[in-house]
Amino acid sequence: MTDDSYLFLHRLKRVILLSILAISCLKDVWAQQVINVESRKYDQRDSSFHGELEFSLNLIKNQNQFVAFGNKFFLQKNLNVNTYLLLNEFNFIQANQTNLDYNTYQHFRYKRNINPWLNGEAFVQTQFNQQMGIKFRGLLAGGPRIRLLYSDSMKAFIVPMWMYEYEETTLQTEKNVKNRLNLYATFSYFKVRNFTLDLVIYYQPDFINLSDFRLLSELHADMLLTPKINYRVSFSQNYNTNPPPYIPSNSVNMRNSLIYRF
């Protein structure tokens, strides 16, 4: 083997290694348009604080340097007929001093209980996602939350919302301002004490141009390890008919994580 061939193979191995590491982390932060707040506690009326805290850190340094870290914070407070919910997530990935990804979002939601089958709901959200080509996205939405099913083992809701969207992309100079329908349906199963399943599906068409829409889905399976710690497997898919240039229309996210609840 010549020196040039050896050097080429050595560099190729480094590229493959970094690519595998990057993909393994990027899959966790690819599609954050879906903000899934569904859990059994979201519809309970006790006045306690509820929350989750998640933290991840990966560091590899030999002939290459790879750093990935992130955190996710969730806090909910019920006050009589009102529910307040705050989420914040941050993720950062760097390889050999090159930033591969940076994304974050902040989400605040308010829900008011009107009667046993109807709630009013509103949220505001800010978001940045390098991999999705989002320089900045601001969302403001509101609408009714309608209960379809609630038993000792399952619940289902449908939520039709108006959503105002302001967006700047990393690959475009123009600003996108749109009014969308944010229609989503949720289903939760919690019959087994140590296992819960949450499914949420979103349909977000532009009111003016119905061919411009997003179709998003997320599935969570939680297994109770201790009274405070859950193991979670989640799958999400994000389809966008009008993504920023060079950004794929469809993205998939698989994630395994440990969740601390309080």
Wavefront OBJ file of the C-alpha trace (Angstrom):
o trace
v 0.000 0.000 0.000
v 1.396 3.411 -0.963
v 1.683 6.315 1.455
v -1.035 8.201 -0.445
v -3.426 5.227 -0.211
v -2.720 4.806 3.502
v -3.307 8.528 4.113
v -6.562 8.414 2.155
v -7.875 5.420 4.118
v -6.862 7.003 7.413
v -8.744 10.202 6.581
v -11.733 8.197 5.334
v -11.938 6.350 8.677
v -11.913 9.662 10.531
v -14.720 11.029 8.367
v -16.822 7.874 8.843
v -16.277 7.928 12.618
v -17.279 11.562 12.939
v -20.287 11.020 10.678
v -21.554 8.112 12.793
v -21.122 10.100 15.995
v -22.833 13.134 14.517
v -25.782 11.144 13.191
v -26.239 9.351 16.506
v -26.647 12.714 18.231
v -28.403 14.613 15.474
v -31.183 12.053 15.404
v -32.123 13.232 18.893
v -32.555 16.887 17.916
v -33.701 16.788 14.296
v -37.422 17.595 14.432
v -38.478 19.909 17.246
v -41.551 21.390 15.617
v -43.562 18.800 17.535
v -43.778 19.899 21.165
v -45.557 17.015 22.848
v -46.987 18.076 26.203
v -49.300 15.088 26.555
v -49.067 13.148 29.796
v -51.507 11.948 32.374
v -50.572 14.840 34.689
v -51.409 17.459 32.036
v -55.145 16.871 32.625
v -55.059 16.354 36.386
v -56.416 19.090 38.644
v -54.106 18.845 41.694
v -52.257 22.034 42.659
v -48.754 20.528 42.812
v -45.797 21.435 40.646
v -44.905 18.740 38.109
v -41.747 18.633 36.030
v -39.052 16.741 34.171
v -35.320 17.353 33.839
v -33.172 15.722 31.155
v -29.434 16.235 30.567
v -26.988 14.656 28.106
v -23.229 15.058 27.532
v -20.861 13.245 25.145
v -17.121 14.005 24.835
v -14.570 12.110 22.731
v -10.996 13.307 22.248
v -8.188 11.395 20.556
v -6.931 12.428 17.130
v -10.415 13.971 16.791
v -12.496 15.993 19.195
v -16.247 15.541 19.399
v -18.538 17.336 21.872
v -22.322 17.046 22.203
v -24.415 18.319 25.073
v -28.020 19.235 25.703
v -30.674 19.739 28.332
v -34.447 19.735 28.515
v -36.594 21.257 31.228
v -40.348 20.968 31.777
v -42.413 22.602 34.532
v -46.186 22.597 35.076
v -48.390 24.254 37.681
v -52.139 23.782 38.196
v -54.130 26.553 39.893
v -57.841 25.791 40.201
v -59.170 25.777 36.606
v -55.887 27.111 35.125
v -52.804 25.179 34.008
v -49.446 26.829 33.202
v -46.699 24.917 31.416
v -43.133 25.891 30.471
v -40.656 23.922 28.327
v -37.081 24.760 27.355
v -34.624 22.652 25.355
v -31.063 23.297 24.163
v -28.748 21.065 22.079
v -25.230 21.700 20.729
v -22.875 19.485 18.680
v -19.275 20.272 17.651
v -16.616 18.171 15.884
v -12.993 19.359 15.514
v -13.982 22.950 16.339
v -16.707 22.893 13.649
v -20.288 23.430 14.777
v -22.469 20.655 13.329
v -25.694 21.644 15.004
v -27.217 24.132 17.413
v -30.910 24.179 18.225
v -33.125 25.453 20.981
v -36.764 26.216 21.702
v -38.828 27.850 24.436
v -42.520 27.013 24.804
v -45.114 28.501 27.178
v -48.671 27.117 27.262
v -51.825 28.112 29.121
v -54.956 25.978 29.526
v -58.268 26.883 31.160
v -60.815 24.271 32.175
v -64.290 25.312 30.942
v -66.246 22.098 31.579
v -65.428 18.353 31.767
v -65.188 17.953 27.969
v -63.927 21.386 26.859
v -60.821 23.475 27.630
v -59.417 26.652 26.134
v -55.716 26.487 25.225
v -53.069 28.934 23.977
v -49.289 28.889 23.540
v -46.347 30.993 22.446
v -43.089 29.470 21.179
v -39.681 30.610 19.917
v -37.321 28.268 18.073
v -33.933 28.068 16.334
v -32.716 24.949 14.523
v -29.592 24.966 12.335
v -30.201 21.525 10.812
v -33.767 22.431 9.826
v -32.607 25.755 8.338
v -34.552 27.793 10.899
v -32.786 31.019 11.860
v -35.779 32.064 13.958
v -39.375 30.901 14.206
v -41.997 32.501 16.433
v -45.423 30.920 16.968
v -48.594 32.198 18.635
v -51.668 29.951 18.782
v -55.002 29.462 20.528
v -58.173 27.395 20.326
v -60.420 24.819 22.041
v -59.287 21.468 23.440
v -62.087 18.914 23.074
v -62.187 15.681 25.060
v -63.187 12.625 23.036
v -62.389 9.916 25.596
v -61.221 9.770 29.201
v -61.280 6.563 31.206
v -59.145 4.845 33.831
v -56.845 3.509 31.110
v -57.079 5.786 28.041
v -57.696 9.372 26.996
v -58.094 11.115 23.632
v -58.409 14.790 22.657
v -58.699 16.802 19.461
v -57.433 20.406 19.324
v -58.169 22.784 16.384
v -56.071 25.949 16.769
v -55.355 29.091 14.799
v -51.567 29.628 14.659
v -49.640 32.747 13.623
v -46.128 31.970 12.331
v -43.166 34.288 11.752
v -40.068 32.606 10.310
v -36.582 33.518 9.113
v -34.468 30.776 7.522
v -30.678 30.448 7.494
v -30.609 30.138 3.693
v -33.038 32.890 2.726
v -33.159 36.644 3.247
v -36.948 36.946 3.027
v -39.218 36.594 6.040
v -42.178 34.196 6.059
v -45.369 35.315 7.798
v -48.271 32.851 7.706
v -51.536 31.980 9.401
v -51.937 28.236 9.816
v -54.439 25.760 11.140
v -52.761 23.817 13.941
v -54.974 20.732 14.174
v -53.759 17.928 16.389
v -55.134 14.775 17.961
v -53.717 13.010 21.004
v -54.131 9.546 22.463
v -52.695 8.191 25.724
v -52.759 4.698 27.235
v -51.894 4.152 30.912
v -53.675 0.953 31.944
v -50.464 -0.790 33.043
v -48.901 0.846 36.098
v -45.299 0.707 34.841
v -46.012 1.581 31.204
v -47.550 4.568 29.381
v -47.981 5.313 25.689
v -48.558 8.783 24.185
v -49.312 9.505 20.522
v -49.822 12.965 19.005
v -50.429 13.803 15.315
v -50.308 17.353 13.933
v -51.659 18.761 10.647
v -50.589 22.362 9.941
v -51.772 23.777 6.583
v -51.484 27.413 5.519
v -54.974 28.963 5.497
v -54.241 30.753 2.195
v -52.339 27.959 0.417
v -53.532 24.531 1.559
v -50.793 22.798 -0.479
v -48.266 24.321 1.972
v -48.587 22.123 5.056
v -46.698 20.169 7.699
v -47.621 16.713 8.923
v -45.993 15.743 12.185
v -46.307 12.789 14.523
v -44.658 11.682 17.745
v -44.925 8.443 19.728
v -43.622 8.026 23.303
v -43.364 4.769 25.238
v -42.387 5.242 28.889
v -41.326 2.443 31.234
v -41.137 3.131 34.956
v -37.770 2.187 36.471
v -38.208 3.878 39.861
v -40.926 6.176 41.255
v -38.932 9.147 39.890
v -37.056 7.774 36.848
v -38.498 6.616 33.527
v -36.879 5.031 30.512
v -38.370 6.509 27.312
v -38.320 5.349 23.704
v -39.688 7.915 21.258
v -40.189 8.149 17.521
v -41.164 11.269 15.590
v -41.580 12.204 11.949
v -41.749 15.672 10.393
v -42.990 16.165 6.808
v -42.901 19.682 5.324
v -44.108 20.426 1.775
v -42.225 23.739 1.681
v -38.907 23.424 3.590
v -35.997 25.892 3.267
v -33.664 25.250 0.291
v -31.439 22.150 0.612
v -33.409 20.943 3.648
v -35.164 17.559 3.159
v -38.968 17.488 3.166
v -39.084 14.515 5.514
v -37.097 13.880 8.694
v -37.230 11.088 11.259
v -36.131 11.100 14.891
v -35.435 8.086 17.134
v -34.536 8.710 20.763
v -33.723 6.755 23.929
v -33.495 8.679 27.183
v -33.733 8.599 30.959
v -36.276 11.022 32.450
v -36.254 12.350 36.016
v -39.728 13.461 37.134
v -40.697 15.556 40.126
l 1 2 3 4 5 6 7 8 9 10 11 12 13 14 15 16 17 18 19 20 21 22 23 24 25 26 27 28 29 30 31 32 33 34 35 36 37 38 39 40 41 42 43 44 45 46 47 48 49 50 51 52 53 54 55 56 57 58 59 60 61 62 63 64 65 66 67 68 69 70 71 72 73 74 75 76 77 78 79 80 81 82 83 84 85 86 87 88 89 90 91 92 93 94 95 96 97 98 99 100 101 102 103 104 105 106 107 108 109 110 111 112 113 114 115 116 117 118 119 120 121 122 123 124 125 126 127 128 129 130 131 132 133 134 135 136 137 138 139 140 141 142 143 144 145 146 147 148 149 150 151 152 153 154 155 156 157 158 159 160 161 162 163 164 165 166 167 168 169 170 171 172 173 174 175 176 177 178 179 180 181 182 183 184 185 186 187 188 189 190 191 192 193 194 195 196 197 198 199 200 201 202 203 204 205 206 207 208 209 210 211 212 213 214 215 216 217 218 219 220 221 222 223 224 225 226 227 228 229 230 231 232 233 234 235 236 237 238 239 240 241 242 243 244 245 246 247 248 249 250 251 252 253 254 255 256 257 258 259 260 261 262
